[in-house]
């Protein structure tokens, strides 16, 4: 009598290509899963979550790199690379959780994986938050730029006062001295005019005309004028030097300010946008709550495969996987024992040959 071959997979439970792809994404052993069709839906769901998490990671990393390099091809290449890395890491995290052993052992084994998944969820969510709130972030960036420019101008003014202060002080002292010479000259000119006109004061003779007193006052006036001119000529090189030094201070600081403003106008990198998003969350409770919910959504998405594996009951797949691993351990132990026995026999044979 011919024995009919028993098919472990019930009729109508054939695996299609999409199911197979999702099962591969889940990190499950495909050979064992073929024998346990009742587990296909669970592992396909886990694989779908892993797949979509990697897709979101690709979009997130691509946008983040585009804000840094402003190049579509670089952003696309890095985004795909990052997505594949997240995909492989998520598969490892899910596949490394075993359902054998006590519940506490499973929890302890899942805790570090949950922490890692939470960290990955935060990393993935941030660039997508920036894209979702792009208009608000751009507006906040302009506010930050204007604030930085105002602060920069205040710092520049302080540096100008600090660096040009000694030169300005010396210029003021020279100007005061020139003003004193000018006042003395003007006073001598007025006294001479009064003397000539015969205006009677305590310092004039009261006689009209150009007499001896007027002549002395004219000489005094000429002396005051000469003193003024001589002092102006003597300090002219120094004033020119002071003006040049002050001009250098203004030129250097203005050049630095222009360079800084040019940098501020390009203040649009990833870190700057994160700063803008953080300020938006602090200034607007609605945006802060929305950003927190988006981050929470991606964290839940990232940890959900681990939680599904943790809370699901032990199924046929887990029993077969545990049996396969035990069989391999027994096989390896048997091979090692046989190898050790063969080694002992060779050593004994070698000793017998030496004794002969």
Secondary structure, DSSP 8 states (H G I E B T S, - for coil): -------SS-TT----HHHHHHHHHTT--HHHHTT-GGGHHHHHHHHHHHHHHHHHHHHHHHHHHHHHH--HHHHHHHHHHHHHHHHHHHHHHHHT----S-HHHHHHHHHHHHHHHHHHHHHHHHHHHHHHTHHHHHHHHHHHHHHHHHHHHHHHHHHHHHHHHHHHHHHHHHHHHHHHHHHHHHHHHHHHHHHHHT---TTS----SS-HHHHHHHHHHHHHHHHHHHHHHHHHHHHHHHHHHHHHHHHHHHHHHHHHHHHHHT--SHHHHHHHHHHHHHH-HHHHHHHHHHHHHHHHHHHHHHHHHHHS---HHHHHHHHHHHHHHHHHHHHHHHHHHHHHHHHHHHHHHHH-
